[in-house]
Amino acid sequence: MTFWGAALKPGQTFKADLPEGECLHLSQICLQDPKAGKNYVQVQIGGKTINLVCLEKDKVEHQAVDLIFGPDSPSFLVKGSSEVHLAGYMEPHDDDMGEEDEEEQGEEEDEEEEGEEEEEEAVAPPAKKAKTEAKAAAKASAKADTASSDAEYVKSLVVFLQKNGNQKLSELGSKVKRPAGAPKMGSVLKSNQDKFAITGDTVSLKK
């Protein structure tokens, strides 16, 4: 956007030449060194003359507007005894803006499509769900195997001690084979203190 401004002397007609592809956005009209009496600010465009505002000293000396002119160049004039200043800015014509809107709309549609694809992916695909369930089942199975191996190891230790009596802790581990997946012997003895008694370096069965 480019600033635009013009000063209109009383009775003067000013033509605003618009660059190709741009339009004039008029936003402010005000009196300069106002004199007594009413001042009519008019625009001539398309063969017509139209009053925009009526300004008067000590009553209405300025007026904010939101008027767009183009592609035809407008002419402004003042009927009154005071000088009037116009202010606004140049901006691309609606055709250009329309192209930008179409581009923005296209980008928004692309984003919506991407969002829908992400939502579809987020709806937990059956394959992913099945994989998660399989992992959970495998963990549960591993825990069951560990518990089974633990019980088997405890049984083997009990049987060995029943046959051979008290054993040194350092020797018991080499005499009783630990099943695959079972905890170490020290952990098994501690977690089964209702069956085993450890005195110093000696392991015995509780009576």
ABEGO torsion letter per residue (X at the ends): XBBBBBBBBBGBBBBBBBBBGBBBBBABBBBBGBBBEBBBBBBBBGGBBBBABBBBBGABABBBBBBBBOABBBBBBBBEABBBBBBBBBBBBAAAAAAAAAAAAAAAAAAAAAAAAAAAAAAGBAAAAAAAAAAAAAAAAAAAAAAAAAAAAAAAAAAAAAAAEBBBAAAAAAABBBBBGBBBAAAAAAAAAAABBBBEABBBBBX
